[in-house]
Amino acid sequence: MARTTIVVLVVLLCLGLPAFAEQAGGVFRIGLIGLDTSHVTAFTKLLNDPAKDWNYRVVAGYPGGSADIESSAGRVEGYTKQLKDEFGVEIVDSIEELCRKVDGVLLESVDGRPHLAQARPVIAAKKPLFIDKPMAGSLADVIEIFRLAKENNVPCWSSSSLRFGPGVLGMRNNDQIGEVRGCDAFSPCSLEEHHPDLYWYGVHGVEILFTIMGPGCESVQRLQTDGTEFVVGRWKDGRIGTYRGLKSGRQDYGAMVFGTKGIARSGGYEGYGHLVNEIVKFFETGHIPVPAEETIEIFAFMTAADESKKQGGCPVTLASVLEKAAK
């Protein structure tokens, strides 16, 4: 597929989607897919908090789970039991059944590979959908999920919680920093053999990088050692942004931001509350806070980083991996 065609496709994916109707006189019912991550209990605790002045509640869950990933298979039973016993969440046997009981869905499976298959029945049921990190197990699947959502007029988005912390979000338009000229982002970066290297955990730091720099990266180069992943991105306006994946030593999240007026360290991890607030706004209005174009570029960045590693650190364009993924 030609590069121009890819760009047009991405732009179309980013067109605004209409807000969906408010629930008539009742609670907006939320369903969870994939009960194998601590996010499901953390999000449910926040969403079902009686002290909150919103009418949103997690009411149903589909366990899922991946037998070939221990951090999934070994946790799904415990989180399923906790959701049922502590929060009164109904556990169902299929995604189709879940969709009949809820008004919106959080796709939380820790394994990105089944996300496309799990998203299909949600989109077919016309339920607004948030997909937790990683959005999918491949760039092709990320593009396909957005294509299906656009085709069926279903609001759909994905994000790391790191994007919405005020200490990160406030860096892009900051009077003390001025115009952002560069950013060196970092995060823990454990790898998982079934996923492209940065998808599994590096996505948090890459999301920080794009939150601060904005989209527009054209190419990346990757350096890997036993203790560090390092990716240099070149933006189309000549700016440089880097991602450092921490695999040894102290683990933390954040960035150094270089601007026309100043240099400053961003904030880091600030909990799940800010992301949950955005999820509630999304369910209330249908507004997607992170455009599909930017999410696709984030996953193209990480995919190109893998390709650069295969090529011994040579530059790889995002256009080249997008073209390959679209075939």
Contacts in CASP RR format, 6 or more apart in sequence:
PFRMAT RR
TARGET T0000
AUTHOR 0000-0000-0000
METHOD contacts of the structure
MODEL  1
MARTTIVVLVVLLCLGLPAFAEQAGGVFRIGLIGLDTSHVTAFTKLLNDP
AKDWNYRVVAGYPGGSADIESSAGRVEGYTKQLKDEFGVEIVDSIEELCR
KVDGVLLESVDGRPHLAQARPVIAAKKPLFIDKPMAGSLADVIEIFRLAK
ENNVPCWSSSSLRFGPGVLGMRNNDQIGEVRGCDAFSPCSLEEHHPDLYW
YGVHGVEILFTIMGPGCESVQRLQTDGTEFVVGRWKDGRIGTYRGLKSGR
QDYGAMVFGTKGIARSGGYEGYGHLVNEIVKFFETGHIPVPAEETIEIFA
FMTAADESKKQGGCPVTLASVLEKAAK
1 323 0 8 1.000
1 326 0 8 1.000
1 327 0 8 1.000
2 323 0 8 1.000
3 319 0 8 1.000
3 322 0 8 1.000
3 323 0 8 1.000
5 326 0 8 1.000
6 319 0 8 1.000
6 322 0 8 1.000
6 323 0 8 1.000
6 326 0 8 1.000
9 143 0 8 1.000
9 147 0 8 1.000
9 326 0 8 1.000
10 292 0 8 1.000
10 293 0 8 1.000
10 296 0 8 1.000
10 322 0 8 1.000
11 293 0 8 1.000
12 150 0 8 1.000
13 146 0 8 1.000
13 147 0 8 1.000
13 150 0 8 1.000
13 292 0 8 1.000
13 293 0 8 1.000
13 296 0 8 1.000
14 291 0 8 1.000
14 292 0 8 1.000
14 293 0 8 1.000
15 150 0 8 1.000
16 288 0 8 1.000
17 149 0 8 1.000
17 150 0 8 1.000
17 153 0 8 1.000
17 154 0 8 1.000
17 155 0 8 1.000
17 286 0 8 1.000
17 288 0 8 1.000
18 153 0 8 1.000
18 286 0 8 1.000
19 284 0 8 1.000
19 285 0 8 1.000
19 286 0 8 1.000
19 287 0 8 1.000
20 128 0 8 1.000
20 155 0 8 1.000
20 286 0 8 1.000
22 28 0 8 1.000
22 284 0 8 1.000
23 29 0 8 1.000
23 55 0 8 1.000
23 103 0 8 1.000
26 55 0 8 1.000
27 55 0 8 1.000
27 56 0 8 1.000
27 57 0 8 1.000
27 59 0 8 1.000
28 55 0 8 1.000
28 56 0 8 1.000
28 57 0 8 1.000
28 103 0 8 1.000
28 104 0 8 1.000
28 283 0 8 1.000
28 284 0 8 1.000
29 57 0 8 1.000
29 59 0 8 1.000
29 60 0 8 1.000
29 101 0 8 1.000
29 102 0 8 1.000
29 103 0 8 1.000
29 104 0 8 1.000
30 47 0 8 1.000
30 56 0 8 1.000
30 57 0 8 1.000
30 58 0 8 1.000
30 59 0 8 1.000
30 102 0 8 1.000
30 103 0 8 1.000
30 104 0 8 1.000
30 105 0 8 1.000
30 106 0 8 1.000
30 283 0 8 1.000
31 58 0 8 1.000
31 59 0 8 1.000
31 60 0 8 1.000
31 61 0 8 1.000
31 62 0 8 1.000
31 98 0 8 1.000
31 101 0 8 1.000
31 102 0 8 1.000
31 104 0 8 1.000
31 105 0 8 1.000
31 106 0 8 1.000
32 40 0 8 1.000
32 43 0 8 1.000
32 44 0 8 1.000
32 58 0 8 1.000
32 60 0 8 1.000
32 61 0 8 1.000
32 62 0 8 1.000
32 83 0 8 1.000
32 89 0 8 1.000
32 105 0 8 1.000
32 106 0 8 1.000
32 108 0 8 1.000
33 61 0 8 1.000
33 62 0 8 1.000
33 64 0 8 1.000
33 95 0 8 1.000
33 98 0 8 1.000
33 105 0 8 1.000
33 106 0 8 1.000
33 107 0 8 1.000
33 108 0 8 1.000
33 109 0 8 1.000
33 118 0 8 1.000
33 122 0 8 1.000
34 40 0 8 1.000
34 61 0 8 1.000
34 62 0 8 1.000
34 63 0 8 1.000
34 64 0 8 1.000
34 65 0 8 1.000
34 76 0 8 1.000
34 107 0 8 1.000
34 108 0 8 1.000
34 109 0 8 1.000
34 110 0 8 1.000
34 118 0 8 1.000
35 61 0 8 1.000
35 62 0 8 1.000
35 63 0 8 1.000
35 64 0 8 1.000
35 65 0 8 1.000
35 76 0 8 1.000
35 79 0 8 1.000
35 80 0 8 1.000
35 83 0 8 1.000
35 91 0 8 1.000
35 108 0 8 1.000
36 63 0 8 1.000
36 64 0 8 1.000
36 65 0 8 1.000
36 66 0 8 1.000
36 71 0 8 1.000
36 72 0 8 1.000
36 73 0 8 1.000
36 74 0 8 1.000
36 75 0 8 1.000
36 76 0 8 1.000
36 79 0 8 1.000
36 108 0 8 1.000
36 109 0 8 1.000
36 110 0 8 1.000
36 111 0 8 1.000
37 72 0 8 1.000
37 75 0 8 1.000
37 79 0 8 1.000
37 108 0 8 1.000
37 109 0 8 1.000
37 110 0 8 1.000
37 132 0 8 1.000
38 79 0 8 1.000
39 108 0 8 1.000
39 132 0 8 1.000
39 272 0 8 1.000
40 79 0 8 1.000
40 83 0 8 1.000
40 106 0 8 1.000
40 108 0 8 1.000
41 79 0 8 1.000
41 82 0 8 1.000
41 83 0 8 1.000
41 86 0 8 1.000
41 87 0 8 1.000
42 272 0 8 1.000
43 58 0 8 1.000
43 106 0 8 1.000
43 108 0 8 1.000
43 272 0 8 1.000
43 276 0 8 1.000
43 279 0 8 1.000
44 58 0 8 1.000
44 83 0 8 1.000
44 87 0 8 1.000
44 89 0 8 1.000
45 87 0 8 1.000
46 52 0 8 1.000
46 272 0 8 1.000
46 273 0 8 1.000
46 276 0 8 1.000
47 56 0 8 1.000
47 57 0 8 1.000
47 58 0 8 1.000
47 276 0 8 1.000
47 279 0 8 1.000
47 280 0 8 1.000
48 57 0 8 1.000
48 58 0 8 1.000
48 87 0 8 1.000
54 280 0 8 1.000
54 284 0 8 1.000
56 280 0 8 1.000
56 283 0 8 1.000
58 83 0 8 1.000
58 87 0 8 1.000
58 89 0 8 1.000
58 106 0 8 1.000
59 89 0 8 1.000
59 90 0 8 1.000
59 101 0 8 1.000
59 102 0 8 1.000
60 89 0 8 1.000
60 90 0 8 1.000
60 91 0 8 1.000
60 92 0 8 1.000
60 98 0 8 1.000
60 101 0 8 1.000
60 102 0 8 1.000
61 83 0 8 1.000
61 89 0 8 1.000
61 90 0 8 1.000
61 91 0 8 1.000
61 92 0 8 1.000
61 98 0 8 1.000
62 91 0 8 1.000
62 92 0 8 1.000
62 93 0 8 1.000
62 94 0 8 1.000
62 95 0 8 1.000
62 97 0 8 1.000
62 98 0 8 1.000
63 76 0 8 1.000
63 80 0 8 1.000
63 91 0 8 1.000
64 76 0 8 1.000
64 109 0 8 1.000
64 114 0 8 1.000
65 72 0 8 1.000
65 73 0 8 1.000
65 76 0 8 1.000
65 109 0 8 1.000
65 110 0 8 1.000
65 111 0 8 1.000
66 72 0 8 1.000
66 73 0 8 1.000
66 109 0 8 1.000
66 110 0 8 1.000
66 111 0 8 1.000
66 113 0 8 1.000
66 114 0 8 1.000
67 73 0 8 1.000
68 194 0 8 1.000
69 110 0 8 1.000
69 111 0 8 1.000
69 192 0 8 1.000
69 194 0 8 1.000
71 110 0 8 1.000
72 109 0 8 1.000
72 110 0 8 1.000
72 111 0 8 1.000
80 91 0 8 1.000
83 89 0 8 1.000
83 91 0 8 1.000
84 90 0 8 1.000
84 91 0 8 1.000
90 101 0 8 1.000
92 98 0 8 1.000
92 101 0 8 1.000
95 118 0 8 1.000
95 121 0 8 1.000
95 122 0 8 1.000
96 121 0 8 1.000
96 125 0 8 1.000
98 105 0 8 1.000
99 105 0 8 1.000
99 121 0 8 1.000
99 122 0 8 1.000
99 125 0 8 1.000
99 127 0 8 1.000
100 125 0 8 1.000
102 127 0 8 1.000
103 127 0 8 1.000
103 128 0 8 1.000
103 283 0 8 1.000
104 127 0 8 1.000
104 128 0 8 1.000
104 129 0 8 1.000
104 283 0 8 1.000
105 122 0 8 1.000
105 127 0 8 1.000
105 128 0 8 1.000
105 129 0 8 1.000
105 130 0 8 1.000
106 130 0 8 1.000
106 132 0 8 1.000
106 279 0 8 1.000
107 115 0 8 1.000
107 118 0 8 1.000
107 119 0 8 1.000
107 122 0 8 1.000
107 129 0 8 1.000
107 130 0 8 1.000
107 131 0 8 1.000
107 132 0 8 1.000
108 132 0 8 1.000
109 115 0 8 1.000
109 118 0 8 1.000
109 132 0 8 1.000
111 194 0 8 1.000
112 134 0 8 1.000
112 135 0 8 1.000
112 136 0 8 1.000
112 137 0 8 1.000
112 195 0 8 1.000
112 199 0 8 1.000
113 136 0 8 1.000
113 137 0 8 1.000
113 138 0 8 1.000
113 141 0 8 1.000
113 194 0 8 1.000
113 195 0 8 1.000
115 131 0 8 1.000
115 134 0 8 1.000
115 135 0 8 1.000
115 136 0 8 1.000
115 137 0 8 1.000
115 141 0 8 1.000
115 145 0 8 1.000
116 136 0 8 1.000
116 141 0 8 1.000
116 144 0 8 1.000
116 145 0 8 1.000
119 129 0 8 1.000
119 131 0 8 1.000
119 145 0 8 1.000
119 148 0 8 1.000
119 149 0 8 1.000
119 156 0 8 1.000
120 148 0 8 1.000
122 129 0 8 1.000
122 154 0 8 1.000
123 129 0 8 1.000
123 145 0 8 1.000
123 148 0 8 1.000
123 149 0 8 1.000
123 152 0 8 1.000
123 154 0 8 1.000
123 156 0 8 1.000
124 152 0 8 1.000
126 152 0 8 1.000
126 153 0 8 1.000
126 154 0 8 1.000
127 154 0 8 1.000
128 154 0 8 1.000
128 155 0 8 1.000
128 156 0 8 1.000
128 282 0 8 1.000
128 283 0 8 1.000
128 286 0 8 1.000
129 149 0 8 1.000
129 154 0 8 1.000
129 155 0 8 1.000
129 156 0 8 1.000
129 157 0 8 1.000
130 156 0 8 1.000
130 157 0 8 1.000
130 158 0 8 1.000
130 279 0 8 1.000
130 282 0 8 1.000
131 145 0 8 1.000
131 156 0 8 1.000
131 157 0 8 1.000
131 158 0 8 1.000
132 158 0 8 1.000
133 158 0 8 1.000
133 159 0 8 1.000
133 160 0 8 1.000
133 203 0 8 1.000
133 204 0 8 1.000
133 207 0 8 1.000
134 195 0 8 1.000
134 199 0 8 1.000
134 200 0 8 1.000
134 203 0 8 1.000
134 299 0 8 1.000
135 141 0 8 1.000
135 142 0 8 1.000
135 145 0 8 1.000
135 158 0 8 1.000
135 295 0 8 1.000
135 299 0 8 1.000
136 142 0 8 1.000
136 145 0 8 1.000
136 299 0 8 1.000
137 195 0 8 1.000
137 196 0 8 1.000
137 199 0 8 1.000
138 196 0 8 1.000
138 303 0 8 1.000
138 325 0 8 1.000
139 296 0 8 1.000
139 299 0 8 1.000
139 300 0 8 1.000
139 303 0 8 1.000
139 321 0 8 1.000
139 322 0 8 1.000
139 325 0 8 1.000
140 325 0 8 1.000
140 326 0 8 1.000
142 295 0 8 1.000
142 296 0 8 1.000
142 299 0 8 1.000
143 296 0 8 1.000
143 322 0 8 1.000
143 325 0 8 1.000
143 326 0 8 1.000
145 156 0 8 1.000
146 156 0 8 1.000
146 292 0 8 1.000
146 295 0 8 1.000
146 296 0 8 1.000
148 154 0 8 1.000
149 155 0 8 1.000
149 156 0 8 1.000
150 292 0 8 1.000
155 282 0 8 1.000
155 286 0 8 1.000
155 288 0 8 1.000
156 288 0 8 1.000
156 292 0 8 1.000
157 282 0 8 1.000
157 288 0 8 1.000
157 289 0 8 1.000
157 290 0 8 1.000
157 292 0 8 1.000
157 295 0 8 1.000
158 290 0 8 1.000
158 295 0 8 1.000
159 207 0 8 1.000
159 275 0 8 1.000
159 278 0 8 1.000
159 289 0 8 1.000
159 290 0 8 1.000
159 295 0 8 1.000
160 203 0 8 1.000
160 204 0 8 1.000
160 205 0 8 1.000
160 207 0 8 1.000
160 208 0 8 1.000
161 204 0 8 1.000
161 269 0 8 1.000
161 271 0 8 1.000
161 272 0 8 1.000
161 273 0 8 1.000
161 274 0 8 1.000
161 275 0 8 1.000
162 168 0 8 1.000
162 187 0 8 1.000
162 204 0 8 1.000
162 205 0 8 1.000
162 207 0 8 1.000
162 208 0 8 1.000
162 211 0 8 1.000
162 253 0 8 1.000
162 254 0 8 1.000
162 268 0 8 1.000
162 269 0 8 1.000
163 169 0 8 1.000
163 207 0 8 1.000
163 208 0 8 1.000
163 211 0 8 1.000
163 275 0 8 1.000
163 290 0 8 1.000
164 274 0 8 1.000
164 275 0 8 1.000
164 277 0 8 1.000
164 278 0 8 1.000
165 267 0 8 1.000
165 268 0 8 1.000
165 270 0 8 1.000
165 271 0 8 1.000
165 274 0 8 1.000
166 270 0 8 1.000
166 274 0 8 1.000
167 266 0 8 1.000
167 267 0 8 1.000
167 268 0 8 1.000
167 270 0 8 1.000
168 208 0 8 1.000
168 211 0 8 1.000
168 212 0 8 1.000
168 254 0 8 1.000
168 255 0 8 1.000
168 266 0 8 1.000
168 267 0 8 1.000
168 268 0 8 1.000
168 270 0 8 1.000
169 211 0 8 1.000
169 274 0 8 1.000
170 266 0 8 1.000
171 177 0 8 1.000
171 180 0 8 1.000
171 183 0 8 1.000
171 211 0 8 1.000
171 212 0 8 1.000
171 255 0 8 1.000
171 257 0 8 1.000
171 264 0 8 1.000
171 266 0 8 1.000
171 267 0 8 1.000
172 180 0 8 1.000
172 211 0 8 1.000
172 212 0 8 1.000
172 213 0 8 1.000
172 214 0 8 1.000
174 257 0 8 1.000
174 264 0 8 1.000
175 261 0 8 1.000
176 261 0 8 1.000
176 262 0 8 1.000
176 264 0 8 1.000
177 257 0 8 1.000
177 259 0 8 1.000
177 260 0 8 1.000
177 261 0 8 1.000
177 262 0 8 1.000
177 263 0 8 1.000
177 264 0 8 1.000
178 259 0 8 1.000
178 260 0 8 1.000
178 261 0 8 1.000
178 262 0 8 1.000
179 259 0 8 1.000
179 260 0 8 1.000
180 212 0 8 1.000
180 213 0 8 1.000
180 239 0 8 1.000
180 257 0 8 1.000
180 258 0 8 1.000
180 259 0 8 1.000
181 239 0 8 1.000
181 258 0 8 1.000
181 259 0 8 1.000
181 260 0 8 1.000
182 213 0 8 1.000
182 239 0 8 1.000
182 240 0 8 1.000
182 241 0 8 1.000
182 257 0 8 1.000
182 258 0 8 1.000
182 259 0 8 1.000
183 209 0 8 1.000
183 212 0 8 1.000
183 213 0 8 1.000
183 241 0 8 1.000
183 242 0 8 1.000
183 255 0 8 1.000
183 256 0 8 1.000
183 257 0 8 1.000
183 258 0 8 1.000
184 241 0 8 1.000
184 242 0 8 1.000
184 244 0 8 1.000
184 255 0 8 1.000
184 256 0 8 1.000
184 258 0 8 1.000
185 205 0 8 1.000
185 206 0 8 1.000
185 208 0 8 1.000
185 209 0 8 1.000
185 212 0 8 1.000
185 241 0 8 1.000
185 242 0 8 1.000
185 243 0 8 1.000
185 244 0 8 1.000
185 254 0 8 1.000
185 255 0 8 1.000
186 205 0 8 1.000
186 243 0 8 1.000
186 244 0 8 1.000
186 245 0 8 1.000
186 246 0 8 1.000
186 252 0 8 1.000
186 253 0 8 1.000
186 254 0 8 1.000
186 255 0 8 1.000
187 201 0 8 1.000
187 202 0 8 1.000
187 204 0 8 1.000
187 205 0 8 1.000
187 206 0 8 1.000
187 208 0 8 1.000
187 243 0 8 1.000
187 245 0 8 1.000
187 246 0 8 1.000
187 252 0 8 1.000
187 253 0 8 1.000
187 254 0 8 1.000
188 201 0 8 1.000
188 202 0 8 1.000
188 204 0 8 1.000
188 245 0 8 1.000
188 246 0 8 1.000
188 247 0 8 1.000
188 251 0 8 1.000
188 252 0 8 1.000
188 253 0 8 1.000
189 197 0 8 1.000
189 198 0 8 1.000
189 201 0 8 1.000
189 202 0 8 1.000
189 229 0 8 1.000
189 245 0 8 1.000
189 246 0 8 1.000
189 247 0 8 1.000
190 200 0 8 1.000
190 201 0 8 1.000
190 247 0 8 1.000
191 197 0 8 1.000
191 200 0 8 1.000
191 201 0 8 1.000
191 247 0 8 1.000
192 200 0 8 1.000
192 201 0 8 1.000
196 302 0 8 1.000
196 303 0 8 1.000
196 306 0 8 1.000
197 224 0 8 1.000
197 229 0 8 1.000
197 302 0 8 1.000
197 305 0 8 1.000
197 306 0 8 1.000
197 309 0 8 1.000
198 206 0 8 1.000
198 229 0 8 1.000
198 231 0 8 1.000
198 243 0 8 1.000
198 245 0 8 1.000
198 302 0 8 1.000
198 305 0 8 1.000
198 306 0 8 1.000
199 299 0 8 1.000
199 302 0 8 1.000
202 229 0 8 1.000
202 243 0 8 1.000
202 245 0 8 1.000
202 302 0 8 1.000
203 298 0 8 1.000
203 302 0 8 1.000
204 253 0 8 1.000
205 243 0 8 1.000
205 245 0 8 1.000
205 253 0 8 1.000
205 254 0 8 1.000
205 255 0 8 1.000
206 231 0 8 1.000
206 243 0 8 1.000
206 298 0 8 1.000
206 301 0 8 1.000
206 302 0 8 1.000
207 298 0 8 1.000
208 253 0 8 1.000
208 254 0 8 1.000
208 255 0 8 1.000
208 266 0 8 1.000
208 268 0 8 1.000
209 241 0 8 1.000
209 242 0 8 1.000
209 243 0 8 1.000
209 255 0 8 1.000
210 217 0 8 1.000
210 294 0 8 1.000
210 297 0 8 1.000
210 298 0 8 1.000
210 301 0 8 1.000
212 255 0 8 1.000
212 257 0 8 1.000
212 266 0 8 1.000
213 235 0 8 1.000
213 239 0 8 1.000
213 241 0 8 1.000
214 294 0 8 1.000
215 293 0 8 1.000
215 294 0 8 1.000
215 297 0 8 1.000
216 235 0 8 1.000
216 236 0 8 1.000
216 237 0 8 1.000
216 297 0 8 1.000
217 233 0 8 1.000
217 234 0 8 1.000
217 235 0 8 1.000
217 236 0 8 1.000
217 241 0 8 1.000
217 297 0 8 1.000
217 301 0 8 1.000
217 318 0 8 1.000
218 234 0 8 1.000
218 235 0 8 1.000
218 236 0 8 1.000
218 317 0 8 1.000
218 318 0 8 1.000
218 319 0 8 1.000
219 233 0 8 1.000
219 234 0 8 1.000
219 304 0 8 1.000
219 315 0 8 1.000
219 316 0 8 1.000
219 317 0 8 1.000
219 318 0 8 1.000
220 231 0 8 1.000
220 232 0 8 1.000
220 233 0 8 1.000
220 234 0 8 1.000
220 301 0 8 1.000
220 304 0 8 1.000
220 305 0 8 1.000
220 308 0 8 1.000
220 315 0 8 1.000
220 316 0 8 1.000
220 318 0 8 1.000
221 231 0 8 1.000
221 232 0 8 1.000
221 233 0 8 1.000
221 308 0 8 1.000
221 313 0 8 1.000
221 314 0 8 1.000
221 315 0 8 1.000
221 316 0 8 1.000
222 229 0 8 1.000
222 230 0 8 1.000
222 231 0 8 1.000
222 232 0 8 1.000
222 305 0 8 1.000
222 306 0 8 1.000
222 308 0 8 1.000
222 309 0 8 1.000
222 312 0 8 1.000
222 313 0 8 1.000
223 229 0 8 1.000
223 230 0 8 1.000
223 231 0 8 1.000
223 313 0 8 1.000
224 230 0 8 1.000
224 309 0 8 1.000
226 247 0 8 1.000
226 248 0 8 1.000
227 246 0 8 1.000
227 247 0 8 1.000
227 248 0 8 1.000
228 244 0 8 1.000
228 245 0 8 1.000
228 246 0 8 1.000
228 247 0 8 1.000
228 248 0 8 1.000
229 243 0 8 1.000
229 244 0 8 1.000
229 245 0 8 1.000
229 247 0 8 1.000
229 305 0 8 1.000
230 242 0 8 1.000
230 243 0 8 1.000
230 244 0 8 1.000
230 245 0 8 1.000
231 242 0 8 1.000
231 243 0 8 1.000
231 301 0 8 1.000
231 305 0 8 1.000
231 308 0 8 1.000
232 240 0 8 1.000
232 241 0 8 1.000
232 242 0 8 1.000
233 240 0 8 1.000
233 241 0 8 1.000
233 242 0 8 1.000
233 301 0 8 1.000
234 240 0 8 1.000
234 241 0 8 1.000
234 315 0 8 1.000
235 241 0 8 1.000
243 305 0 8 1.000
246 252 0 8 1.000
252 268 0 8 1.000
253 267 0 8 1.000
253 268 0 8 1.000
253 269 0 8 1.000
254 265 0 8 1.000
254 266 0 8 1.000
254 267 0 8 1.000
254 268 0 8 1.000
255 265 0 8 1.000
255 266 0 8 1.000
255 267 0 8 1.000
256 263 0 8 1.000
256 264 0 8 1.000
256 265 0 8 1.000
256 266 0 8 1.000
257 263 0 8 1.000
257 264 0 8 1.000
257 265 0 8 1.000
257 266 0 8 1.000
278 289 0 8 1.000
281 287 0 8 1.000
281 289 0 8 1.000
282 288 0 8 1.000
282 289 0 8 1.000
296 322 0 8 1.000
297 318 0 8 1.000
300 318 0 8 1.000
300 321 0 8 1.000
300 322 0 8 1.000
300 325 0 8 1.000
301 318 0 8 1.000
303 321 0 8 1.000
303 325 0 8 1.000
304 316 0 8 1.000
304 317 0 8 1.000
304 318 0 8 1.000
304 320 0 8 1.000
304 321 0 8 1.000
305 316 0 8 1.000
307 316 0 8 1.000
307 320 0 8 1.000
307 321 0 8 1.000
308 314 0 8 1.000
308 315 0 8 1.000
308 316 0 8 1.000
END
